[in-house]
Amino acid sequence: MTSGLVETPVLIVGGGPAGLTASLLLSRHGVDSLLIDKRIDASPLPRARGVHSRAMEILRVCGVEPDLRKVELPITPGAEWRADLTSPPLREDVLSAGPTTVSPCEGLSVSQDVFEAVLRDHAHGYAHAQLRPGTLLDSFHPVGDGVVATVVEQASGRRVQVRARWMIAADGARSGVRRHLRVAMNGPDDLGQQTMIAFRADLSALTGSRPRGIYFLTATATATATGAALIWTHADDRWVISQPGPIAADEDPAAVVRRILGVADLTVQVLATSHWTAGAQSAAQYAQGPVFLAGDAAHRFPPAGATGVSAAMHDVHNLAWKIAAVVGGHGSQQLLDSYAAEREPVGRRNADETGTAWMRIFNGNAAPFSGRGLAQLDMGYQYTSPVVVGDGSPDTDPPNADYQPTATPGCRAPHLWLADGTSTIDLFDQRFVLLTAEPGHAWRDAAAHATGVPVDSHVITEPNWPSLYGVAPDGAVLVRPDGHVAWRSRTSSTDPVKDIQTALTTSTGS
């Protein structure tokens, strides 16, 4: 029996990184949401362990970064190849010390269960958010300009009807919402099977106190596949080994761990084993009516480069402010339509890149990411849609690109340290932001008279700002709440009021 009716602007299905970040961002924009998660408790298994700089920028602006830094793992960035863990390195890929020249944030190494716990605590801190663990989506259907869903509280069996204007499907790679909508996944769904063994063992004598980001152990390699991968996941001596294919049915997983590591007398506590298949896919549609797919429901990447969690957060960062603009009366359906127009090409590109990287890794013949550099994958994508005002600049995201900061419309607005110790990234949160140097006073006056869309203006006094943002000292750049450039004027204008108003109208689809 169904009892009760809950009404909310946004129903979020799934309490992983995409769903929790959506809840957090919508709350910051003043939009109520209801998040349901079929899990009562988060899985203690690591699943993913990497969050890149762009996602950390989002969490920095939301005030979450300090709490995540308290729980991050002190790894040594990069990869190391050894025959086994007792052998000397055969090869290593060493990453730079930190991306402080292009971002105020370094990436984060933390297991997904720990990451989600911190996000959940922050999401709970907003009155706009309702989080209901142990509640699963039973059914949904469109009604008028929204959806009506039936959800089930698993502990009691109570069924509740939820009426929402929009639904965000963040329910994972096996998304029931996506299947219900009959949205196909494009791309290879089988890039090889893997066996994962999660275990606890003290490996500090072999790895030191700051283990590598990943170890490739090649003694178990075959002619067609590289050996196993070893990753540190938790500070209490928890690790994960992934190896291609299954383990023998009669082989003890602890013995497999000892064999791969090359330590016959190692004390090993096996925590879990599982089999999984790598895929590189992106959904044919990221939106259908009032339903938006986000995170693994929209795209499935192999773990090469650890891009999945970050891309999930980029999805909802793009979407949350657009929903808020419509709720606030200064955004249109065209603005909501731009979510799919902007994120679908990024999902296809990430699937292609990570799929190619994965095959190169596990064919054992090359290092990962021979295409776009990892920083380019993370923050170099460029949105093109009807709500971005192009200025004729060339494509900033060609194949094989390495990241170069640019304020080309559609791109992430570049980081620049400001005199007060903050970053330009810190300015982009809940409103549109107009950036100018001191000579751009006419642009600031125009923004003050703009109607319909709230705009904050900031004078950037750092002398290298114009060159970094590609404008003259009397030019201007308009940045969206998600930190992407909406419009740019390289120089002054004869009618700045008209230009600003047109830019804002276009950028909100009004």
C-alpha positions, 0 to 999 in steps of 0.5 A: 500500500502506498502512503504519503505524498512528498513534493520536491523540486528535485528527486535524486536517485543514488547516493554515490559521488554524483548524487551526493554532489548534486544534493550539495550543489542544489542546496548551495543554490537554495533548491530543495531536493530529496535523495534516496539511496537503496543502500542503508550503509555505504560499502566498505570496499574501495571501488574508486580511489582518485579525485582529480583537481577539477572536482576538488575545485568544486569541493573547495568552493563548497567548503568540503576540501579541508575535511577531505584533506584530513582523510587523504592517503599520503601516496607518492603520485605516479606508477611503478612497475616491478616483477613483484613487490619484493623486486626493484622497480623496472620502470616508473612514471613520476607525476609532477609535485602538484598542479598549483600553476593551473589549479588551486587544488591538488588531486585527492587519493581517498577510497570512495567509501571514505570520500562518500562519508565526508560528502554525506556529512556536508550534504546533511548540513543543509536544510534544503537537503533530505537524504533517505538511505535504505530507500529504493526507487520502485517506479516512476512516470512522467506527469505534466511537466515533472515525474511521479515516483513510488519509493520503498522504505526497505526497513518498513516496506512503506511505499511513498509517492514522490512528485518532483519537477525533475529527477537526477538518475545517479543510480550507477552503471546498472542504472534502473532509470536508464533501462526504464527509459530504454536509453542505450549505452554506446561503446565497448562493454567488455574490455576484459574481465578482472578479479579484484581481491581486497585484503589487509596486510602490512606492506610498509617494509616493501612500499615505505610510508608513502606507497606509489599511486599504483604498482604494476606487478609483471611476474604474472603477465602473459603474452596477451595481458600485463600482470596485476595492479596493486593499490593502497586504499585505506590507512589501516593496511587495506589494499586491492589487487586486480588481475586479468581473468579469474583465479583458479577455482581451487586457489585460496585468494590469500595464496593468490595475493602472496604469489602476486606480491612475491611474499610467501609468508605474508600474513593476509586477511582477505576482505572480499573478492569480486569479478568485474568487466571493464567497459568504455561506454557513454549513454546515447542520451543524457536527458529525457524529458524531466529526467537527467542521467549523471555519473556512472548512469550516464557513462562507464569508464575503465579505471585507467586514470581514475576519471569516473568519480571526477566526471560524475561530479562534473556532470552535476556541477553542470546541471545544478546551477541550470536547475536553480536558474529555472527555479529562480525564474531566469533560466529556460528549457533551452538552458536545461537542454544544454546539459545533454548538449554539453556533457554528452560529447565529454562523456564520449571523449572520456570513454574513448580516451580511457578505453584506449588507455586501458587497452594499452595498459593491459596489453602491456605495451605502453604507458597510459594516456597516450592521447590527451594528457590527464590534466586535459581530460580533467579540466580541458574539455570545452562546452559548445551549445546554444547557451555558450557565446563563441568568439571564433577561437579555435578548438581548445580540446583536440586529440593529443592535447595537453592542458593549457589554461584558456578563457575561450568561451565554453572552457573552464575559467583559468585559475589565477592566485589573487592578492588576498591568497584566494583563487579566481576559482573561488569566485565561481559559485552561485551567480554569474561573475563578470571579470574585468581589469580596472579599465573595464569600468564600463562593463561593470556599470553595464552589469550593474544595470543588467536585468533578470540574472544576478551578476557579481563583478570583480576587478582583477588587479593582477597584471597577468590577468588580461593575457591569461584570459585572452583580453585587453585591459579594457575587455571582459569575461563572463563566467557561469556559476559552474566556472565555465566561460559563458562569453568574452569580449576581448576589448571595450564596446560601443554598447556594453549594456546591450552586449552584457544583456545579450550575453546573459540572455543567451547564457540562460536560454531566456 
